[in-house]
Amino acid sequence: MKILDEYYILKNGVKVPKIGLGTYQMPNGKIAYNAILFALRNGYRHIDTARGYGNEPSVGNAVRDCEIKRKEIFVTSKLPPEIKTYEGALVSFDKISFFCFKDV
């Protein structure tokens, strides 16, 4: 699918794939892991998740296991809505659960 090869280029030069796989309501575990792994192996390079979705571990495991260099995959995540400060964001980043990427 050609659209999976199209990107937006941000002002800082970062390339963001135009189409991404959303993981909202995917349960953590085999279902999310298999869906994400399938999407990555079939051309997706943008995965969207959030701490509140509860599936970041599956996202991280699928990205780690897909045999695609981490730098080729764009992962979007969001902080929980109760985090409103810079300091709170830093603490939350330290707790992020998909730190297991290779080839960063």
PyMOL CGO cylinders between C-alpha atoms (Angstrom):
from pymol import cmd
from pymol.cgo import CYLINDER

trace = [
    CYLINDER, 0.00, 0.00, 0.00, 1.67, 3.20, -1.18, 0.3, 1, 1, 1, 1, 1, 1,
    CYLINDER, 1.67, 3.20, -1.18, 0.13, 5.39, 1.54, 0.3, 1, 1, 1, 1, 1, 1,
    CYLINDER, 0.13, 5.39, 1.54, 2.14, 3.52, 4.19, 0.3, 1, 1, 1, 1, 1, 1,
    CYLINDER, 2.14, 3.52, 4.19, 5.29, 4.94, 2.58, 0.3, 1, 1, 1, 1, 1, 1,
    CYLINDER, 5.29, 4.94, 2.58, 4.13, 8.57, 2.82, 0.3, 1, 1, 1, 1, 1, 1,
    CYLINDER, 4.13, 8.57, 2.82, 5.37, 10.90, 5.57, 0.3, 1, 1, 1, 1, 1, 1,
    CYLINDER, 5.37, 10.90, 5.57, 4.87, 14.35, 7.00, 0.3, 1, 1, 1, 1, 1, 1,
    CYLINDER, 4.87, 14.35, 7.00, 8.12, 16.18, 7.70, 0.3, 1, 1, 1, 1, 1, 1,
    CYLINDER, 8.12, 16.18, 7.70, 8.07, 18.28, 10.86, 0.3, 1, 1, 1, 1, 1, 1,
    CYLINDER, 8.07, 18.28, 10.86, 9.93, 21.59, 11.13, 0.3, 1, 1, 1, 1, 1, 1,
    CYLINDER, 9.93, 21.59, 11.13, 12.71, 19.84, 13.05, 0.3, 1, 1, 1, 1, 1, 1,
    CYLINDER, 12.71, 19.84, 13.05, 13.20, 17.36, 10.18, 0.3, 1, 1, 1, 1, 1, 1,
    CYLINDER, 13.20, 17.36, 10.18, 11.55, 14.38, 11.88, 0.3, 1, 1, 1, 1, 1, 1,
    CYLINDER, 11.55, 14.38, 11.88, 9.55, 12.19, 9.48, 0.3, 1, 1, 1, 1, 1, 1,
    CYLINDER, 9.55, 12.19, 9.48, 6.15, 11.05, 10.76, 0.3, 1, 1, 1, 1, 1, 1,
    CYLINDER, 6.15, 11.05, 10.76, 4.33, 8.37, 8.77, 0.3, 1, 1, 1, 1, 1, 1,
    CYLINDER, 4.33, 8.37, 8.77, 0.96, 9.69, 7.54, 0.3, 1, 1, 1, 1, 1, 1,
    CYLINDER, 0.96, 9.69, 7.54, -0.86, 6.49, 8.49, 0.3, 1, 1, 1, 1, 1, 1,
    CYLINDER, -0.86, 6.49, 8.49, -0.47, 4.83, 11.86, 0.3, 1, 1, 1, 1, 1, 1,
    CYLINDER, -0.47, 4.83, 11.86, -2.01, 1.95, 13.74, 0.3, 1, 1, 1, 1, 1, 1,
    CYLINDER, -2.01, 1.95, 13.74, -4.10, 3.11, 16.68, 0.3, 1, 1, 1, 1, 1, 1,
    CYLINDER, -4.10, 3.11, 16.68, -4.15, 0.78, 19.66, 0.3, 1, 1, 1, 1, 1, 1,
    CYLINDER, -4.15, 0.78, 19.66, -7.09, 2.26, 21.59, 0.3, 1, 1, 1, 1, 1, 1,
    CYLINDER, -7.09, 2.26, 21.59, -9.18, -0.53, 23.15, 0.3, 1, 1, 1, 1, 1, 1,
    CYLINDER, -9.18, -0.53, 23.15, -6.66, -3.24, 22.22, 0.3, 1, 1, 1, 1, 1, 1,
    CYLINDER, -6.66, -3.24, 22.22, -6.24, -5.36, 25.34, 0.3, 1, 1, 1, 1, 1, 1,
    CYLINDER, -6.24, -5.36, 25.34, -2.68, -5.79, 26.56, 0.3, 1, 1, 1, 1, 1, 1,
    CYLINDER, -2.68, -5.79, 26.56, -1.31, -9.24, 25.80, 0.3, 1, 1, 1, 1, 1, 1,
    CYLINDER, -1.31, -9.24, 25.80, -1.55, -11.56, 22.81, 0.3, 1, 1, 1, 1, 1, 1,
    CYLINDER, -1.55, -11.56, 22.81, -4.24, -9.62, 20.95, 0.3, 1, 1, 1, 1, 1, 1,
    CYLINDER, -4.24, -9.62, 20.95, -2.38, -6.31, 20.97, 0.3, 1, 1, 1, 1, 1, 1,
    CYLINDER, -2.38, -6.31, 20.97, 1.02, -7.94, 20.49, 0.3, 1, 1, 1, 1, 1, 1,
    CYLINDER, 1.02, -7.94, 20.49, -0.11, -9.95, 17.46, 0.3, 1, 1, 1, 1, 1, 1,
    CYLINDER, -0.11, -9.95, 17.46, -1.98, -7.02, 15.87, 0.3, 1, 1, 1, 1, 1, 1,
    CYLINDER, -1.98, -7.02, 15.87, 0.99, -4.69, 16.23, 0.3, 1, 1, 1, 1, 1, 1,
    CYLINDER, 0.99, -4.69, 16.23, 3.48, -7.28, 15.04, 0.3, 1, 1, 1, 1, 1, 1,
    CYLINDER, 3.48, -7.28, 15.04, 1.28, -8.03, 12.01, 0.3, 1, 1, 1, 1, 1, 1,
    CYLINDER, 1.28, -8.03, 12.01, 0.94, -4.32, 11.18, 0.3, 1, 1, 1, 1, 1, 1,
    CYLINDER, 0.94, -4.32, 11.18, 4.69, -3.69, 11.44, 0.3, 1, 1, 1, 1, 1, 1,
    CYLINDER, 4.69, -3.69, 11.44, 5.53, -6.72, 9.31, 0.3, 1, 1, 1, 1, 1, 1,
    CYLINDER, 5.53, -6.72, 9.31, 3.06, -5.48, 6.69, 0.3, 1, 1, 1, 1, 1, 1,
    CYLINDER, 3.06, -5.48, 6.69, 4.35, -1.95, 6.27, 0.3, 1, 1, 1, 1, 1, 1,
    CYLINDER, 4.35, -1.95, 6.27, 3.09, 0.15, 9.15, 0.3, 1, 1, 1, 1, 1, 1,
    CYLINDER, 3.09, 0.15, 9.15, 5.81, 2.28, 10.73, 0.3, 1, 1, 1, 1, 1, 1,
    CYLINDER, 5.81, 2.28, 10.73, 3.71, 4.43, 13.08, 0.3, 1, 1, 1, 1, 1, 1,
    CYLINDER, 3.71, 4.43, 13.08, 2.10, 2.98, 16.21, 0.3, 1, 1, 1, 1, 1, 1,
    CYLINDER, 2.10, 2.98, 16.21, -0.10, 5.14, 18.45, 0.3, 1, 1, 1, 1, 1, 1,
    CYLINDER, -0.10, 5.14, 18.45, -0.64, 4.14, 22.07, 0.3, 1, 1, 1, 1, 1, 1,
    CYLINDER, -0.64, 4.14, 22.07, -1.15, 5.76, 25.48, 0.3, 1, 1, 1, 1, 1, 1,
    CYLINDER, -1.15, 5.76, 25.48, -0.45, 4.90, 29.07, 0.3, 1, 1, 1, 1, 1, 1,
    CYLINDER, -0.45, 4.90, 29.07, -4.19, 4.95, 29.68, 0.3, 1, 1, 1, 1, 1, 1,
    CYLINDER, -4.19, 4.95, 29.68, -4.79, 2.25, 27.06, 0.3, 1, 1, 1, 1, 1, 1,
    CYLINDER, -4.79, 2.25, 27.06, -2.84, -0.19, 29.23, 0.3, 1, 1, 1, 1, 1, 1,
    CYLINDER, -2.84, -0.19, 29.23, -1.15, -1.83, 26.24, 0.3, 1, 1, 1, 1, 1, 1,
    CYLINDER, -1.15, -1.83, 26.24, 2.26, -0.14, 26.14, 0.3, 1, 1, 1, 1, 1, 1,
    CYLINDER, 2.26, -0.14, 26.14, 3.99, -3.39, 27.22, 0.3, 1, 1, 1, 1, 1, 1,
    CYLINDER, 3.99, -3.39, 27.22, 2.55, -5.20, 24.19, 0.3, 1, 1, 1, 1, 1, 1,
    CYLINDER, 2.55, -5.20, 24.19, 3.54, -2.32, 21.92, 0.3, 1, 1, 1, 1, 1, 1,
    CYLINDER, 3.54, -2.32, 21.92, 7.10, -2.45, 23.25, 0.3, 1, 1, 1, 1, 1, 1,
    CYLINDER, 7.10, -2.45, 23.25, 7.34, -6.21, 22.93, 0.3, 1, 1, 1, 1, 1, 1,
    CYLINDER, 7.34, -6.21, 22.93, 6.02, -6.20, 19.36, 0.3, 1, 1, 1, 1, 1, 1,
    CYLINDER, 6.02, -6.20, 19.36, 8.38, -3.40, 18.33, 0.3, 1, 1, 1, 1, 1, 1,
    CYLINDER, 8.38, -3.40, 18.33, 11.26, -5.27, 19.94, 0.3, 1, 1, 1, 1, 1, 1,
    CYLINDER, 11.26, -5.27, 19.94, 10.37, -8.57, 18.28, 0.3, 1, 1, 1, 1, 1, 1,
    CYLINDER, 10.37, -8.57, 18.28, 9.44, -7.35, 14.78, 0.3, 1, 1, 1, 1, 1, 1,
    CYLINDER, 9.44, -7.35, 14.78, 13.04, -7.39, 13.46, 0.3, 1, 1, 1, 1, 1, 1,
    CYLINDER, 13.04, -7.39, 13.46, 12.73, -3.82, 12.14, 0.3, 1, 1, 1, 1, 1, 1,
    CYLINDER, 12.73, -3.82, 12.14, 15.26, -1.29, 13.36, 0.3, 1, 1, 1, 1, 1, 1,
    CYLINDER, 15.26, -1.29, 13.36, 13.75, 0.83, 16.12, 0.3, 1, 1, 1, 1, 1, 1,
    CYLINDER, 13.75, 0.83, 16.12, 14.80, 4.05, 14.40, 0.3, 1, 1, 1, 1, 1, 1,
    CYLINDER, 14.80, 4.05, 14.40, 12.48, 3.13, 11.50, 0.3, 1, 1, 1, 1, 1, 1,
    CYLINDER, 12.48, 3.13, 11.50, 9.39, 2.97, 13.75, 0.3, 1, 1, 1, 1, 1, 1,
    CYLINDER, 9.39, 2.97, 13.75, 7.57, 6.06, 15.01, 0.3, 1, 1, 1, 1, 1, 1,
    CYLINDER, 7.57, 6.06, 15.01, 5.77, 5.43, 18.31, 0.3, 1, 1, 1, 1, 1, 1,
    CYLINDER, 5.77, 5.43, 18.31, 3.31, 7.99, 19.62, 0.3, 1, 1, 1, 1, 1, 1,
    CYLINDER, 3.31, 7.99, 19.62, 2.16, 7.79, 23.22, 0.3, 1, 1, 1, 1, 1, 1,
    CYLINDER, 2.16, 7.79, 23.22, 0.30, 10.03, 25.60, 0.3, 1, 1, 1, 1, 1, 1,
    CYLINDER, 0.30, 10.03, 25.60, 0.53, 10.75, 29.30, 0.3, 1, 1, 1, 1, 1, 1,
    CYLINDER, 0.53, 10.75, 29.30, -2.40, 10.14, 31.64, 0.3, 1, 1, 1, 1, 1, 1,
    CYLINDER, -2.40, 10.14, 31.64, -4.72, 13.18, 31.79, 0.3, 1, 1, 1, 1, 1, 1,
    CYLINDER, -4.72, 13.18, 31.79, -4.02, 13.82, 35.48, 0.3, 1, 1, 1, 1, 1, 1,
    CYLINDER, -4.02, 13.82, 35.48, -0.40, 14.74, 34.72, 0.3, 1, 1, 1, 1, 1, 1,
    CYLINDER, -0.40, 14.74, 34.72, -0.37, 18.50, 34.28, 0.3, 1, 1, 1, 1, 1, 1,
    CYLINDER, -0.37, 18.50, 34.28, 3.16, 19.59, 35.14, 0.3, 1, 1, 1, 1, 1, 1,
    CYLINDER, 3.16, 19.59, 35.14, 6.57, 19.34, 33.54, 0.3, 1, 1, 1, 1, 1, 1,
    CYLINDER, 6.57, 19.34, 33.54, 7.91, 17.55, 36.62, 0.3, 1, 1, 1, 1, 1, 1,
    CYLINDER, 7.91, 17.55, 36.62, 4.99, 15.11, 36.56, 0.3, 1, 1, 1, 1, 1, 1,
    CYLINDER, 4.99, 15.11, 36.56, 5.71, 14.36, 32.91, 0.3, 1, 1, 1, 1, 1, 1,
    CYLINDER, 5.71, 14.36, 32.91, 9.36, 13.57, 33.69, 0.3, 1, 1, 1, 1, 1, 1,
    CYLINDER, 9.36, 13.57, 33.69, 8.36, 11.20, 36.50, 0.3, 1, 1, 1, 1, 1, 1,
    CYLINDER, 8.36, 11.20, 36.50, 5.86, 9.50, 34.21, 0.3, 1, 1, 1, 1, 1, 1,
    CYLINDER, 5.86, 9.50, 34.21, 8.46, 9.08, 31.45, 0.3, 1, 1, 1, 1, 1, 1,
    CYLINDER, 8.46, 9.08, 31.45, 10.71, 7.30, 33.95, 0.3, 1, 1, 1, 1, 1, 1,
    CYLINDER, 10.71, 7.30, 33.95, 7.91, 4.78, 34.52, 0.3, 1, 1, 1, 1, 1, 1,
    CYLINDER, 7.91, 4.78, 34.52, 7.29, 4.14, 30.82, 0.3, 1, 1, 1, 1, 1, 1,
    CYLINDER, 7.29, 4.14, 30.82, 6.85, 0.47, 30.17, 0.3, 1, 1, 1, 1, 1, 1,
    CYLINDER, 6.85, 0.47, 30.17, 8.10, 0.04, 26.60, 0.3, 1, 1, 1, 1, 1, 1,
    CYLINDER, 8.10, 0.04, 26.60, 11.79, 0.76, 27.15, 0.3, 1, 1, 1, 1, 1, 1,
    CYLINDER, 11.79, 0.76, 27.15, 12.85, -2.55, 25.63, 0.3, 1, 1, 1, 1, 1, 1,
    CYLINDER, 12.85, -2.55, 25.63, 13.64, -1.39, 22.09, 0.3, 1, 1, 1, 1, 1, 1,
    CYLINDER, 13.64, -1.39, 22.09, 16.71, -2.51, 20.18, 0.3, 1, 1, 1, 1, 1, 1,
    CYLINDER, 16.71, -2.51, 20.18, 18.79, -0.55, 17.69, 0.3, 1, 1, 1, 1, 1, 1,
    CYLINDER, 18.79, -0.55, 17.69, 17.78, 2.87, 19.01, 0.3, 1, 1, 1, 1, 1, 1,
]
cmd.load_cgo(trace, "trace")
